Amino acid sequence: MSTAAHIVVALIGLLHIYILVLEMFLWTKPAGLRAFGQTPQTAELTKVLAANQGLYNGFLAAGLLWGVWLGPAGNAIKVFFLLCVLVAGLYGAATASRKILFVQAVPALIGLALVALS
């Protein structure tokens, strides 16, 4: 179960690096516009806010990958950052898009369960 937990947590960390790239660097590009359903005009107006969101996703990724790097000694770190992802996912699903529930919150919940079982 420990290996499965490490893999899932690492994948969630990589997902948040991908989100960082989309929000910080591709927000106004075709990939960012498609990912977030933005118009070029709206994306241009919100690109500074998106970059700030991307930075926060980078912090989540760093914490998750740090916990994986530490192995079993990093379980408390993994739990903390997975809880942050879960809360962000629930808030995003409630306020922005229900899709966020499945992209962030559900994987975080699965990761938390696997870490708890490892």
C-alpha positions in Angstrom: 0.0 0.0 0.0 2.9 2.3 0.7 4.0 2.1 -3.0 0.5 2.9 -4.2 0.4 5.9 -1.8 3.7 7.2 -3.1 2.6 6.9 -6.7 -0.7 8.6 -6.2 0.8 11.4 -4.1 3.5 11.9 -6.7 0.9 12.0 -9.5 -1.1 14.6 -7.7 2.1 16.6 -7.3 2.8 16.4 -11.0 -0.8 17.4 -11.7 -0.2 20.5 -9.7 3.0 21.3 -11.6 0.9 21.0 -14.8 -1.7 23.3 -13.4 1.1 25.8 -12.4 2.3 25.8 -16.0 -1.2 26.3 -17.4 -2.0 29.1 -15.0 1.4 30.9 -15.0 2.6 30.5 -18.5 -0.2 29.3 -20.8 -3.2 31.1 -19.4 -3.6 33.3 -22.5 -2.4 30.6 -25.0 -4.7 28.1 -26.7 -3.9 25.3 -24.2 -4.8 27.6 -21.2 -7.9 29.0 -22.9 -9.1 25.4 -23.6 -8.3 24.1 -20.1 -10.2 26.8 -18.3 -12.8 27.7 -20.9 -11.7 31.4 -21.1 -12.0 33.8 -24.0 -8.8 35.6 -25.0 -10.2 38.9 -23.6 -11.1 37.5 -20.2 -7.8 35.6 -20.0 -5.8 38.8 -20.7 -7.7 40.6 -18.0 -7.2 37.8 -15.4 -3.7 36.6 -16.2 -2.1 38.2 -13.1 -4.7 36.5 -10.9 -4.1 33.2 -12.7 -0.3 33.4 -12.3 -0.9 33.9 -8.5 -3.1 30.8 -8.5 -0.4 28.9 -10.4 2.2 29.9 -7.8 0.0 28.4 -5.1 -0.4 25.2 -7.1 3.4 25.1 -7.3 3.7 25.3 -3.5 1.2 22.4 -3.2 3.3 20.4 -5.7 6.5 21.1 -3.9 5.0 20.0 -0.6 3.6 16.8 -2.0 6.8 15.8 -3.8 8.8 16.7 -0.7 6.6 14.3 1.3 7.2 11.6 -1.3 10.9 12.2 -1.3 11.0 11.7 2.5 9.3 8.4 2.2 7.4 7.1 5.2 8.9 9.8 7.3 7.0 12.3 5.1 3.6 11.0 5.8 2.6 14.0 8.0 3.7 16.3 5.2 1.8 14.3 2.6 -1.3 14.5 4.8 -1.0 18.2 5.3 -0.6 19.0 1.6 -3.3 16.5 0.5 -5.7 18.2 2.9 -4.8 21.6 1.4 -5.5 20.1 -2.1 -8.8 18.6 -0.8 -10.0 21.9 0.7 -8.9 23.8 -2.5 -10.7 21.3 -4.6 -13.9 21.4 -2.6 -13.9 25.2 -2.6 -13.2 25.4 -6.3 -15.9 22.9 -7.0 -18.4 25.0 -5.0 -17.4 28.3 -6.4 -15.8 27.9 -9.9 -16.5 24.5 -11.6 -17.8 21.2 -10.5 -15.0 19.6 -12.6 -12.5 20.7 -10.0 -14.1 18.2 -7.6 -12.9 15.3 -9.8 -9.6 16.8 -10.9 -8.4 17.8 -7.4 -10.6 16.8 -4.5 -11.3 13.2 -5.4 -7.6 12.4 -6.1 -6.6 14.1 -2.8 -9.2 12.0 -0.9 -7.8 8.8 -2.6 -4.3 9.9 -1.7 -5.2 10.5 1.9 -6.8 7.1 2.2 -3.8 5.4 0.7 -1.4 7.3 3.0 -3.5 6.4 6.0 -3.5 2.7 5.0 0.3 2.7 4.3 
